[in-house]
């Protein structure tokens, strides 16, 4: 018996040693770097139509993190609505400044970053959403906007702040959070005549609603969004400007706890202007004020088709939670 206990003790010590070594490796390595994505050299044509479309997408998907109201440009800032468990993370300067922004980035380097999350220098952007499923034309439109004469992207000599990831963020990026692969084929925006297909595209590829409105960033499935934990059922944690915890709300068609009892027009008002049937939506939920009504209606049509999840959030009157709802 003593011999058995001794063997078990040695085995446990060995496991503990390996765990300590692995933790030490993760702590020292930090967020890993990768080989920059290789795309054919290309030059995106900057057309008025693309600049307009790119501005619409950038103001919805980029400005919320990259816009610094003090500088009036996309110069980057501390992303203060992330849970403290991820550490202190910062968005980068994406103005046209040649050294401190993206002024010297090629179009293919920008496209590679948007698709994979890996920059020209190989650095992995840990919390930046990756648009692996976004249509090629939408990607080109973002590039066109960033190259435009819009005041938000004009050169500003402001250095991007170094990241200060927590051990958890380092551990996740060394295990489950990985760059996404480049698409193997051309991706197109679904036809406006197919509302559900277009809505699916907008929710899972362009505007990435599932990313915040599913259960947890850590259980989101970038390659197959529908397999994310609690897909669109809400409950993901955020932090408000005054330090309060706030939960993303359930946007599945459950009648009691989701949007199953919302009308199409109520949903449009909520998405575009932040006014839900139960009152104003709070930050960090952005207002998609320049979104087309047709797009918001397509999103509603798609959301009515997803499996309903019964998950009451505080705005729904859940007694189980005492925090405010996004």
C-alpha positions in Angstrom: 0.0 0.0 0.0 2.8 2.4 0.9 4.4 1.7 -2.4 1.2 2.5 -4.2 0.9 5.8 -2.4 4.5 6.6 -3.2 3.8 6.0 -6.9 0.7 8.1 -6.8 2.6 10.9 -5.1 5.4 10.8 -7.7 2.8 10.9 -10.5 1.0 13.8 -8.9 4.3 15.6 -8.5 5.2 15.0 -12.1 1.8 16.4 -13.2 2.2 19.4 -11.0 5.7 20.0 -12.4 4.4 19.9 -16.0 1.6 22.3 -15.1 4.0 24.7 -13.6 6.3 24.5 -16.6 3.4 25.0 -19.0 2.2 28.0 -17.0 5.7 29.5 -17.0 6.0 29.0 -20.7 2.7 30.7 -21.3 3.6 33.6 -19.0 7.0 34.2 -20.7 5.8 33.6 -24.3 2.7 35.8 -23.9 0.4 36.2 -26.9 2.1 34.2 -29.7 3.1 35.6 -33.1 2.6 33.9 -36.4 3.8 33.9 -40.0 2.0 36.8 -41.7 -0.7 35.7 -44.1 0.4 35.4 -47.7 -2.0 36.9 -50.3 -1.3 37.8 -53.9 -0.4 41.4 -54.5 -3.5 43.5 -55.2 -4.7 47.0 -55.4 -8.2 47.8 -54.2 -9.9 50.3 -56.5 -11.2 53.2 -54.4 -14.6 54.1 -55.7 -17.2 56.4 -54.2 -19.5 53.4 -53.7 -16.9 51.5 -51.8 -15.9 54.4 -49.6 -19.6 54.9 -48.6 -20.0 51.2 -47.9 -16.7 51.0 -46.1 -17.6 53.9 -43.9 -20.9 52.3 -43.0 -19.1 49.1 -42.0 -16.2 50.8 -40.3 -18.4 53.1 -38.2 -20.3 50.0 -37.1 -17.4 47.6 -36.5 -14.2 49.6 -36.1 -15.0 53.0 -34.7 -16.4 51.6 -31.4 -13.0 50.4 -30.4 -10.6 52.5 -32.5 -12.2 56.0 -32.3 -10.6 58.2 -29.6 -13.0 61.2 -29.1 -10.1 63.2 -27.7 -8.2 63.0 -31.1 -11.2 62.9 -33.3 -9.7 60.0 -35.3 -9.2 56.2 -35.3 -6.1 56.5 -33.3 -6.9 53.7 -30.9 -7.7 53.6 -27.2 -8.0 51.5 -24.1 -10.8 49.0 -24.7 -12.5 49.6 -21.3 -15.6 47.5 -21.7 -13.8 44.2 -21.7 -13.9 42.2 -18.4 -10.9 42.8 -16.3 -10.0 39.1 -16.5 -8.5 39.7 -19.9 -6.1 42.4 -18.6 -5.7 45.8 -20.2 -6.0 45.6 -24.0 -5.8 48.5 -26.5 -6.9 49.1 -30.1 -4.3 50.4 -32.5 -3.9 53.6 -34.5 -5.4 52.8 -37.9 -5.1 56.3 -39.4 -3.0 56.8 -42.5 0.2 57.8 -40.5 3.1 56.1 -42.2 4.9 55.0 -39.0 2.3 55.0 -36.2 -0.7 54.0 -38.3 -1.3 51.9 -41.4 0.0 54.3 -44.0 2.6 51.9 -45.3 0.5 48.8 -45.1 -0.3 47.2 -48.5 -3.9 46.4 -49.4 -3.1 42.7 -49.2 -1.6 43.1 -45.7 -4.8 44.9 -44.5 -7.0 42.2 -46.1 -4.9 39.5 -44.4 -5.3 41.2 -41.1 -9.1 41.5 -41.4 -9.3 37.8 -42.5 -6.9 36.2 -40.0 -6.2 38.6 -37.2 -2.5 38.6 -38.0 -0.7 41.8 -38.8 2.1 42.4 -41.3 4.6 41.9 -38.5 3.1 38.6 -37.4 1.4 40.0 -34.2 -1.9 38.4 -33.4 -4.6 40.9 -32.5 -6.2 39.1 -29.5 -9.6 40.8 -29.2 -10.0 42.2 -32.7 -12.9 40.5 -34.5 -11.8 38.5 -37.6 -14.0 38.8 -40.7 -13.3 35.3 -42.0 -16.8 35.0 -43.5 -17.2 38.6 -44.7 -17.8 39.1 -48.4 -14.8 40.1 -50.5 -16.6 43.3 -51.7 -17.2 44.4 -48.1 -13.6 43.8 -47.2 -12.5 45.9 -50.2 -14.9 48.6 -49.1 -13.3 48.8 -45.7 -9.8 49.2 -47.3 -11.2 51.9 -49.6 -12.6 53.8 -46.6 -9.2 53.6 -44.8 -7.5 55.0 -47.9 -10.1 57.8 -48.3 -10.0 61.5 -47.3 -12.4 61.0 -44.4 -11.2 63.0 -41.4 -11.3 59.9 -39.1 -8.4 58.2 -41.0 -6.2 61.2 -41.7 -2.6 60.7 -40.4 -2.1 61.3 -36.7 1.3 60.7 -35.0 0.0 58.8 -32.0 1.7 55.6 -31.0 -0.4 52.6 -30.3 -0.4 51.5 -26.7 1.3 48.2 -25.9 -1.0 45.4 -24.8 -1.1 44.4 -21.2 -2.8 40.9 -21.4 -3.6 38.9 -18.3 -2.4 35.4 -17.8 -5.8 34.2 -18.8 -5.6 36.1 -22.1 -2.1 34.6 -22.7 -3.4 31.1 -21.9 -6.4 31.4 -24.2 -4.3 32.6 -27.1 -1.9 29.7 -26.6 -4.7 27.2 -26.6 -8.2 27.9 -27.9 -8.1 31.4 -29.4 -6.3 31.1 -32.7 -6.0 33.1 -36.0 -8.5 32.2 -38.6 -7.5 30.8 -42.0 -7.9 32.7 -45.3 -11.1 31.8 -47.2 -10.6 29.2 -49.9 -13.1 30.8 -52.3 -14.7 34.1 -53.2 -17.4 35.2 -50.7 -20.4 37.2 -51.9 -23.2 39.1 -50.1 -26.5 37.2 -50.4 -29.2 38.7 -52.6 -31.4 41.2 -50.9 -34.4 39.2 -52.1 -33.4 36.3 -49.8 -34.0 38.0 -46.4 -33.1 35.1 -44.2 -29.8 34.4 -46.0 -28.9 38.1 -46.0 -29.8 38.3 -42.3 -27.6 35.3 -41.5 -24.7 37.0 -43.3 -25.2 40.2 -41.5 -25.5 38.6 -38.0 -22.6 36.1 -38.4 -20.2 37.7 -41.0 -20.5 41.4 -41.4 -21.7 42.8 -38.0 -20.8 39.7 -35.9 -23.8 40.1 -33.6 -23.2 36.6 -32.3 -19.8 37.5 -31.0 -21.3 39.7 -28.1 -24.7 38.1 -27.9 -23.7 34.5 -27.3 -22.8 33.1 -23.9 -19.1 33.9 -23.7 -16.2 35.1 -25.8 -14.3 32.1 -24.7 -16.8 29.6 -26.1 -17.5 31.4 -29.4 -16.8 29.4 -32.5 -15.4 31.8 -35.2 -15.4 29.3 -38.0 -18.9 28.0 -37.2 -20.7 30.7 -35.4 -23.9 28.7 -34.9 -21.8 26.3 -32.7 -20.9 29.0 -30.3 -22.0 28.4 -26.7 -25.5 29.8 -26.1 -25.7 31.1 -29.7 -27.4 34.5 -29.6 -28.9 33.7 -26.2 -27.1 36.5 -24.4 -25.3 36.5 -21.1 -21.8 37.6 -22.2 -20.2 39.9 -19.7 -19.1 43.5 -20.3 -18.1 46.5 -18.2 -19.8 49.9 -18.3 -18.0 53.2 -18.1 -18.7 53.4 -14.4 -17.4 49.9 -13.8 -20.7 48.0 -13.6 -21.0 44.6 -15.0 -23.5 44.4 -17.9 -24.8 41.4 -19.8 -25.6 41.1 -23.5 -29.2 40.3 -24.0 -30.9 37.3 -25.5 -31.8 38.0 -29.1 -33.2 34.5 -29.9 -37.0 34.3 -30.7 -37.9 33.1 -27.2 -41.1 34.9 -26.3 -40.5 35.4 -22.6 -36.8 36.2 -22.5 -35.7 37.0 -26.0 -37.1 39.0 -28.9 -39.9 36.6 -29.8 -42.6 39.2 -28.8 -40.9 42.1 -30.7 -42.3 43.4 -33.9 -40.1 44.0 -36.9 -40.3 47.8 -36.4 -39.4 47.5 -32.7 -36.3 45.5 -33.7 -35.3 48.1 -36.3 -35.6 50.9 -33.7 -33.5 48.9 -31.2 -30.7 48.2 -33.6 -30.5 51.6 -35.3 -31.4 53.9 -32.4 -31.0 51.9 -29.2 -34.7 52.0 -28.2 -36.1 48.6 -27.2 -39.7 47.9 -26.2 -38.6 47.8 -22.6 -36.5 51.0 -22.7 -33.1 52.4 -24.0 -30.3 50.0 -24.6 -27.2 50.8 -22.6 -23.5 50.9 -23.6 -21.5 49.1 -24.8 -24.3 48.3 -27.3 -23.6 50.6 -30.3 -26.3 52.3 -32.3 -26.2 51.2 -36.0 -27.8 54.5 -37.1 -26.4 54.4 -40.6 -27.5 50.8 -41.2 -30.2 50.4 -43.9 -33.7 49.6 -42.7 -33.6 46.7 -45.2 -30.6 45.2 -43.5 -32.1 45.5 -40.0 -35.3 43.8 -41.3 -33.2 41.0 -42.8 -31.5 40.5 -39.5 -34.9 40.3 -37.8 -36.1 37.7 -40.4 -33.0 35.6 -39.7 -33.2 35.8 -35.9 -36.8 34.6 -36.0 -35.4 31.3 -37.5 -32.7 30.5 -34.9 -33.4 28.1 -32.1 -35.0 29.9 -29.2 -33.0 29.9 -25.9 -34.7 30.6 -22.6 -32.2 32.8 -20.9 -33.6 35.8 -18.9 -31.3 38.8 -18.6 -31.9 41.5 -16.0 -33.8 43.7 -18.5 -36.3 40.8 -18.8 -36.9 40.9 -15.1 -34.7 37.9 -14.1 -34.5 37.6 -10.4 -31.4 35.6 -10.7 -29.3 38.5 -11.9 -28.8 41.9 -10.3 -26.8 43.7 -12.9 -27.9 45.9 -15.7 -28.5 44.5 -19.2 -26.8 45.5 -22.4 
